[in-house]
Amino acid sequence: MAQQTESKISRIIDQQESDILADWTRQLAGGRARSSGSIPEAQLRSEAGEFLNLLRRAVRKSVDDVNGADWQPVREVLGSISRSRGTQGFTPSETAMFVFSLKKPLMARIAAEHGKDAEGLAADTERLTTILDQLGLYTTEIFQLGREDVIRRQQQDMLELSTPVVKLWDGVLALPMIGTLDSSRTQIVMESLLQRIVETGAQLAIIDITGVPTVDTLTAQHLLKTVTAARLMGAECIISGIRPQIAQTIVHLGVELNGVTTKATLADAFAVALQRLGLVISRANHKS
Amino acid sequence: MERIPILRMGEYLLVTIQVDMHDQLALTLQDDLTAAITRYGAHGVLIDISSLEMVDSFIGRMISNIANMSRILDAETVVVGMQPAVAITLVELGLSLPGVRTALNVDRGMRLLGALRHASPAEVADDRSEA
């Protein structure tokens, strides 16, 4: 009995593949009109066709085990479709609808095929539902993974973007910090600063925290660590860009910034740096 | 026994640590250096640790101790050429080496020693107060 019903799903797809495909694409196109995304109909049809073709082959081999090796190609195609949907900004339900909208055309044909055989119809319906539900869940899972990849990549980009060490003058480095300072970021900041000190032989480093939204005890501790490490290497640090609220927070928290030169603006810090190096800025004496 | 050489350069002593320090070596250096400062009447000590790749809390403390001992013996000590990794390790270990003067390389260290030697004490304190 089971063997007989199994072969029916497979046979239905075998015999009516183009009909099902037409129905399905119509459904997808209908859904598409409502959804925000815009996938060309030709692409939709080719994706649907490929998926249905692979589904047909997989169903012929085994009906039950969607996670098995027989279903590998189906999962791969579905994975790449969900990933591309994910990067194009579709919602997870829109992505999952790709699979779920196949239910209707297939269900109608299964019902027609079985006719009055209620038991066979129930068994096949259950099988089909299970398969499509699992595949739908799979799309959501892949979609989520794709999104997480995007987030991870952006985090990495941000990390690299937001910790530049720039040379202001011969022997003066500046480190404009932007964003929240957490442990991993401070580690990178510290390493890149110390590395640049070695490379350039700088005596002074200005750490500008204008772009740091809040300073808590941990952030202050990280800053002090960086200052101390630079001092151990023989370079002096000046902290600049301390906003009024941050100055208040630092005092309220009881953070000791003793022994660290602090300045309100980067310009002030640069002036101090030049003074330490024994340099003077003077107005150009041009005759006009 | 393995020893770290102590070179005399005028009124300064130069210690170049070229091998990875182990505990006994550090203790020997401490003995040798304090003895050498007294013997030569040195006024400045330059410790070059640019080849030192690894430190632990003991070596970190030894560097700090040696610097403080030299200061008591009236010799200013400058530690030069610390590697970034070593600096990070010391900071993470909580050893910020307070009171130890540092410079980026031997050249700068010698200049700093000269400045310390010839400047008045008040001026020096003022100059390095932010460090």
Interface residues (C-beta under 8 A of the other chain):
Chain A: M190 E191 L194 Q195 I197 V198 G201 A202 Q203 K225 T228 A229 A230 R231 L232 M233 G234 A235 E236 I238 G259 V260 T261
Chain B: V79 V80 G81 M82 Q83 P84 V86 A87 I88 L90 V91 E92 S96 L97 T102 A103 L104 N105 R108 G109 S129 E130 A131
